Amino acid sequence: MILVDEPLWPGRGRLWSHLVSDVSFDELHTFAEMLGTPRRAFDRDHYDIPEQRFRSALWLGATLLPSRDLAARLRAAGLRRPKHLSGRR
């Protein structure tokens, strides 16, 4: 399932959301491509998407969850990649 949090994360003059999958990275990459999100926006285990793409993510079927729940779902699925492992993609 594709999951997204509210665009609450500031950076580079914008607000950002996290887009994740609790199924596989393949599912996540496919969804991000449909959303028009470049692969360079992938960071360890999630995509950072600008608030302008948030509503489109919901329209395409992403489920809105609080950030802490996204992280919990990633851990439960075995897909969480901590920062100290950031060199492994």
C-alpha positions in Angstrom: 0.0 0.0 0.0 1.2 3.5 -0.8 1.2 5.9 2.2 1.8 9.6 2.4 1.9 12.1 5.3 0.8 15.7 5.3 3.1 18.3 3.7 4.5 19.6 7.0 8.3 19.3 6.4 10.0 22.6 5.4 12.9 22.6 3.0 14.1 24.8 0.1 11.3 27.3 0.5 8.5 24.6 0.3 6.7 22.1 2.4 7.2 18.4 1.7 5.5 15.1 2.3 7.0 11.6 2.6 5.7 9.0 0.2 6.3 5.3 1.2 5.2 1.8 0.5 4.7 -0.9 3.1 4.8 -3.6 0.4 8.0 -3.0 -1.7 10.4 -0.4 -3.1 9.2 -1.5 -6.6 5.7 -0.5 -5.8 6.9 2.8 -4.4 9.1 3.6 -7.5 6.2 2.7 -9.8 3.8 5.0 -7.9 6.3 7.8 -7.8 6.8 7.5 -11.6 3.0 7.8 -12.1 3.0 10.8 -9.9 5.8 12.4 -12.0 8.3 12.4 -9.1 11.9 12.1 -10.3 14.0 9.2 -8.9 16.4 11.7 -7.4 13.7 12.5 -4.8 14.1 9.0 -3.4 15.9 9.1 0.0 16.8 5.7 1.6 13.2 4.4 2.0 10.9 7.2 0.9 10.3 9.9 -1.6 10.1 13.5 -0.6 7.3 15.1 -2.6 6.4 18.8 -2.6 3.1 19.9 -1.3 2.0 20.6 -4.9 2.0 16.9 -5.6 0.3 15.9 -2.3 -3.3 16.0 -3.6 -2.3 14.1 -6.8 -0.8 11.4 -4.6 -4.1 11.1 -2.7 -6.1 11.1 -6.0 -3.9 8.3 -7.4 -4.7 6.2 -4.3 -2.1 7.0 -1.6 -3.4 6.6 2.0 -2.9 9.6 4.3 -1.3 8.7 7.6 0.5 10.6 10.3 4.3 10.6 10.0 4.9 8.4 13.0 2.6 5.8 11.5 4.5 5.8 8.2 7.7 5.0 10.0 6.0 2.3 12.0 4.6 0.7 8.9 8.0 0.8 7.2 9.6 -0.9 10.2 6.9 -3.6 10.4 7.3 -4.3 6.7 11.1 -4.5 7.0 11.6 -1.6 4.6 12.9 1.0 7.0 16.5 2.1 6.1 18.1 4.2 8.9 20.4 7.1 8.1 23.5 5.1 9.1 22.8 2.7 6.2 22.1 5.5 3.7 24.9 4.3 1.4 22.9 1.1 0.7 20.1 1.6 -1.8 
